[in-house]
Amino acid sequence: MAFSAKLAAARLPGSEIAFARFVVMLIPLLLVPGLRRRALLFYRRDLLFYRGLFGGLAVLLYFVAIAHIPVGLATLLNYTSPIWSVLFASLFLGERANPRLFLPLTAALIGMALAAGAGGSAGHRFHFTIWELAAIGSSILAGAALAALRGARRTESSWAIYASFTLFGLLATGPFALASFKMPSALDVVLLLCVGGGAVAGQLLMTFAYRWVTNLQGGIMMQLTVAITMGLGALFLGERLTALQLVGAVLTLGGVIGTFFVRPSRRAVT
């Protein structure tokens, strides 16, 4: 999904790509009445609202960042969301933070600073542009959405959570997409369909999985996205990270994975 978004960003603004993602996500709800009925059956409106609003804004910032910085770096920063979800889980779910989280969280934050700010030449290191900050902002918002998702998955169906994310995603990205709209070419349409199709499959699989896998399993497997996206960016787009950025990436991934070893590793109620 991220790689397709990067290719589409050669001509289209990130906000338009993000909006197209949610338009494609809306199609199953419009075409299949049974899915629409399941999406309208819900109990925790508060958690669905948080999941949808924070998630929609996170996607907007993520896709805007993808359009301006290497796709692997944008994905790395965005996928630090689990470390922020620790804070939001204490707010939404009443989970107490383990003091042992301090070490992996510190490692991840230092890694993020290195990965985001050490991409310049000598004498210009640790320079943050608005686009790296947008990617970090997307991770914070995604952390809030992830905490709400984990809480909602105890009572809500996959389709109710999916629908809330889609609805609020359209509302969050629509005004920005309209303001900077560019007519897509035939190739752009294909790429946008790949973005949306990847989003549909990814969201459904992730939402379903969080009912059955432990936090540790889910958190570690999510980081595969970062490695795959960095590999695609390096192989097909010639994107290369500096040595310090690579050190930061390792610290970041290690810190994020480390949080899952410290946090409670329980399955959601089935």
C-alpha positions in Angstrom: 0.0 0.0 0.0 2.7 2.5 1.0 4.8 1.7 -2.0 1.9 2.3 -4.4 1.1 5.5 -2.6 4.7 6.7 -3.1 4.5 5.9 -6.8 1.2 7.8 -7.1 2.7 10.8 -5.2 4.9 11.5 -8.2 1.8 13.3 -9.7 -0.8 13.5 -7.0 -0.8 15.2 -3.6 -0.8 13.0 -0.5 -4.1 14.2 0.7 -5.8 13.1 -2.5 -4.2 9.6 -2.3 -5.4 9.3 1.3 -8.9 10.3 0.3 -8.9 7.8 -2.5 -7.8 5.1 -0.1 -11.0 5.6 2.0 -13.2 5.9 -1.1 -12.1 2.4 -2.1 -12.6 1.2 1.5 -16.2 2.4 1.3 -17.0 0.2 -1.7 -17.6 -3.1 0.2 -20.1 -1.3 2.5 -22.0 0.2 -0.4 -22.2 -3.0 -2.5 -22.8 -5.7 0.2 -26.0 -5.1 2.3 -25.0 -7.8 4.8 -21.7 -6.1 5.5 -23.5 -2.7 5.9 -25.9 -4.2 8.4 -23.0 -5.7 10.4 -21.3 -2.3 10.3 -24.3 -0.6 11.8 -24.4 -2.9 14.8 -22.2 -1.4 17.5 -22.1 -0.8 21.2 -19.1 1.4 22.1 -19.6 4.6 20.2 -16.9 6.4 22.1 -14.2 3.9 21.1 -15.4 3.7 17.5 -15.3 7.5 17.3 -11.7 7.6 18.7 -10.6 4.8 16.4 -12.1 6.5 13.3 -11.1 10.1 14.0 -7.5 9.5 15.2 -7.0 6.9 12.5 -8.3 9.1 9.7 -6.0 12.0 10.7 -3.1 9.6 11.1 -3.5 8.3 7.5 -3.7 11.9 6.2 -0.4 12.9 7.8 1.2 9.6 6.8 0.3 9.9 3.1 1.4 13.6 3.1 4.7 12.5 4.6 5.1 9.7 2.0 4.8 12.3 -0.8 7.8 14.2 0.5 10.3 11.9 2.2 11.5 8.3 1.5 8.6 5.9 1.8 10.7 3.6 4.1 11.4 6.4 6.5 7.8 7.6 6.6 6.7 4.0 7.3 9.3 3.6 10.0 8.2 6.7 11.8 4.5 5.9 11.3 4.9 2.4 12.7 6.2 3.6 16.0 2.5 3.9 16.9 2.7 1.0 19.5 4.9 3.1 21.8 2.3 5.9 21.8 -0.5 3.4 22.3 0.9 2.7 25.8 0.0 6.2 26.9 -3.4 6.1 25.2 -4.2 2.7 26.5 -4.0 4.1 30.0 -6.5 6.8 29.0 -9.0 4.6 27.0 -8.6 1.2 28.6 -7.4 1.9 32.1 -4.1 -0.1 31.6 -1.3 0.8 34.0 2.1 1.4 32.3 4.9 -0.9 33.5 8.0 1.1 34.7 10.1 -1.4 32.7 8.7 0.3 29.6 11.0 3.2 30.1 14.0 1.5 28.5 12.4 0.4 25.2 10.5 3.6 24.9 13.6 5.7 25.4 15.5 3.6 22.8 12.6 4.0 20.3 12.4 7.8 20.8 16.2 8.2 20.4 16.0 6.0 17.3 13.2 8.1 15.9 15.2 11.3 16.4 18.2 9.7 14.5 16.1 8.2 11.7 14.2 11.4 11.1 16.9 14.0 11.7 20.1 12.4 10.5 19.5 12.3 6.8 21.4 15.5 5.9 25.0 15.8 4.8 27.8 16.5 7.3 27.2 19.9 9.0 23.4 19.6 8.4 22.6 16.6 10.6 19.6 16.5 12.9 17.6 18.8 10.7 13.9 18.1 10.9 11.5 19.2 8.1 7.8 19.5 8.5 7.4 16.2 6.6 9.3 14.1 9.2 7.3 15.8 11.9 4.1 15.0 10.0 5.2 11.3 10.0 5.9 11.4 13.7 2.5 13.1 14.2 0.8 10.3 12.3 2.4 7.8 14.6 1.1 9.5 17.7 -2.4 9.7 16.3 -2.2 6.1 15.1 -1.2 5.1 18.6 -4.4 6.6 19.9 -6.3 4.8 17.2 -4.6 1.5 18.0 -5.5 1.8 21.7 -9.1 2.5 20.8 -9.1 -0.5 18.3 -7.9 -2.9 20.9 -10.6 -1.8 23.3 -13.3 -1.8 20.7 -12.4 -5.3 19.5 -13.6 -6.7 22.8 -17.2 -5.9 21.9 -17.4 -4.6 18.3 -17.3 -6.6 15.0 -14.5 -6.1 12.5 -17.0 -4.4 10.2 -18.2 -1.9 12.7 -14.6 -0.8 13.4 -13.8 -0.8 9.7 -16.9 1.4 9.0 -15.9 3.9 11.6 -12.4 4.2 10.3 -13.7 4.6 6.7 -16.3 7.2 7.6 -14.0 9.4 9.7 -11.2 8.9 7.2 -13.3 10.4 4.5 -14.2 13.3 6.6 -10.6 13.9 7.7 -9.1 13.7 4.2 -11.9 15.1 2.0 -11.4 18.9 2.6 -7.7 18.7 2.0 -8.1 16.4 -1.1 -10.6 18.8 -2.6 -8.4 21.9 -2.0 -5.4 20.3 -3.9 -7.2 18.0 -6.3 -5.5 17.0 -9.5 -7.1 14.9 -12.2 -5.5 11.4 -12.1 -4.2 9.6 -15.2 -5.1 6.0 -16.0 -1.9 4.9 -14.4 -2.7 7.0 -11.3 -6.1 5.3 -11.1 -4.5 1.9 -11.1 -2.1 2.9 -8.3 -4.9 4.4 -6.3 -6.8 1.2 -6.6 -3.7 -0.7 -5.4 -3.5 1.7 -2.4 -7.2 1.2 -1.6 -7.2 -2.5 -2.2 -4.1 -2.9 0.1 -5.8 -0.8 2.7 -9.0 -2.9 2.6 -7.1 -6.2 3.0 -4.8 -4.8 5.6 -7.4 -3.2 7.8 -9.7 -6.3 7.8 -6.8 -8.7 8.5 -5.4 -6.5 11.3 -8.7 -5.9 12.9 -9.6 -9.6 12.8 -6.1 -10.6 14.1 -6.3 -8.4 17.2 -9.1 -10.5 18.5 -6.9 -13.7 18.3 -3.2 -12.8 18.6 -1.3 -11.5 21.6 0.0 -8.0 21.8 3.6 -9.4 21.4 2.7 -11.4 18.3 0.8 -8.6 16.6 3.4 -5.9 17.4 6.4 -7.9 16.1 4.6 -8.9 12.9 3.5 -5.3 12.2 7.2 -4.3 12.1 7.6 -6.5 9.0 5.8 -3.8 7.1 8.7 -1.4 7.9 11.3 -3.8 6.6 9.4 -4.7 3.5 8.6 -1.0 2.6 12.3 0.0 3.2 13.4 -2.8 0.9 11.0 -1.8 -1.9 12.0 1.8 -1.6 15.7 0.9 -1.8 15.3 -1.6 -4.6 12.9 0.2 -6.9 13.2 3.9 -6.0 16.9 4.1 -5.0 16.1 5.4 -1.5 19.1 5.1 0.8 19.3 5.9 4.5 22.5 7.4 6.0 24.5 5.3 8.4 23.1 7.2 11.4 19.6 6.8 10.0 20.1 3.0 9.8 21.3 3.0 13.4 18.2 5.0 14.3 16.0 2.5 12.4 17.5 -0.4 14.3 17.0 1.4 17.7 13.4 2.3 16.8 12.4 -1.2 15.7 14.2 -2.7 18.8 12.4 -0.2 21.1 9.0 -0.8 19.6 9.4 -4.6 19.7 10.7 -4.3 23.2 7.5 -2.6 24.4 5.6 -5.8 23.5 7.8 -7.9 25.7 7.2 -5.7 28.7 3.5 -5.0 28.2 0.8 -7.6 29.2 0.6 -10.2 26.4 -3.0 -11.3 26.5 -5.5 -12.2 23.9 -8.7 -10.2 23.5 -12.0 -11.7 24.6 -13.4 -14.0 21.9 
